[in-house]
């Protein structure tokens, strides 16, 4: 994954990527809405450098509410186990 997470809590102010051989980077948005970059470098090489430099601005996040009883939390997790929204392979 070549790109940082962009959401309500992390803003990417500046981002540059330099890759040995200057390959074409294919960019797409994954199932979760993340920007994903992939590349192929087929030339013979002794070294591969991916230099990623970025500046981010982070924003504070409220801690989740933890007032539910443990049994209730385990029950909610058990329900998620049988109803996956997405399975990455």
N, C-alpha and C positions, 0 to 999 in steps of 0.2 A: 504494500500500500504506500503510494508515494505522496499522498496528500493528507494533511491534518484534518481532524474533525472540526466541522463548523456547525455550531449550534447556538442556542440562546446563552450559553455560558462560556463560549470561547469564540472570539472573533479573530479571523486571520487578517492582519493588517498588511503584511508583505510576505511573499513566499517565492523563492527561486530554487530551481533544481538544475543541477549540472550532472550529466551522466557520461561516463567514458564512451567515446565513439559517437556521441550525440544521436542516439537512436530516437525514432519516432515514438512518442508516448501516446498510447491509446487511452482515452479518458471516457469513463462512463459512470453513471449513477447506479449504485447497487440497490438491493431490495430495501435497505434501511434509509436510503436517501444520502448516503455518503458518496463523495467524489472519489473514484478509484482510478489510478493510473497504472498501466502495465506496459512493459516493453520487452522486446527480444533483441539480444545482442549476439549475432551469429558469427562474427569475425573472431578468429583465434586471438586470444589475449592472455596475458600473464596477470593482469590486474583489472578489477572493475571497481570504479569509484562512483558512488552516488552521493553527491554533496547537496544536501537539502538545508537551506537556511530560511528561517522564518521568524516573524515577529507576530506574537499573538497578544490579544488583550483578553484577560479572563474576567469573568463576572461571578460574584458570590452566588452560592446556591443554598437554599434552605435544606436543612437535614430532613429526611423523611420522617413522617409521623410514626412513632413506634409505640402507640398505645394499645394496639391489638394484642390479645392474649396469644402466647406462643402456639397453642393448639389451633387457633384460628389462622395464624400465619402459615403453619405447616399444611393445613387443609387447602389454603389458597395455592401453595406451591405444588401440592399433589395434583390439583386440577390442571395446572399448567403442563404437567408432565404428559398428560394424555391429549392435549390440544395445542401442538406446536404451530406457531404462525409461519415459521420458516425453518428449514433445515439446510444448513450449508454443508456441502460435501467437497 
